[in-house]
Amino acid sequence: MGKTTTVFAILERVDEGKNICTVEDPVEIRLRGAHQVEVNERHGVTFASAMRAFMRQDPDVIFCGEMRDDETAFETMKGGLSGRVVYSTIHAPDAVRVLDRLVEYGVRRGTIGSALKSVLAQTHRSELCVECREKESASITLRRAYPVQFENVSKVFARRRGGCAACHKTGIAGQVAVFELFAMSDEIEDAIVHEASRAALYRLALGEGYVPCANKPRNS
């Protein structure tokens, strides 16, 4: 949910004059100056075929709407290895486990380590009503899970049962996006290439500032 909006918010900040190519299914947001292609499998236009065609147009930035299969994953990572800036989306439980999905698609670990620069995972959580939310002591479980974040924090906001008139008795005022960023480093790249376990990758990522969401995101 919201993956395309996030990607286009990034693309809109690309310097004017850059050659931007996108392949989407369908095209949901129009980006001025970009070459946008819509998937049409009936006419042979797939994510993978569009990615191959883009490479002949010398693009600066590419957006592949979604990595759904082995071929698309291969072409997307190949684009990253060519020196282009490539964005794509993929479904995974959290940012670190995107690596597992790429391996499942047959991408070599050496290719992942060289081509992947970062993974931004996102989900949406209910936003508490500011009129009736209440503070309560943070649970021991939460404190143990995030010791650094709760080092100087003793209370957290919680939803008040019954809500108020402002939130129509729901206690909820809408939704807010929650992100987690998994950034590559030399150590993490080396661990990926040498087939480190998922637990080892989590430890390395946590040591470099990665903060996982309490409830795992679904989209990356």
Beta strands, then each sheet from edge to edge (+ up, - down):
strand 1: 20-24
strand 2: 35-38
strand 3: 61-64
strand 4: 85-88
strand 5: 118-128
strand 6: 134-137
strand 7: 155-158
strand 8: 172-183
sheet 1: 2+ 1+ 3+ 4+
sheet 2: 5+ 8-
sheet 3: 6+ 7-
end
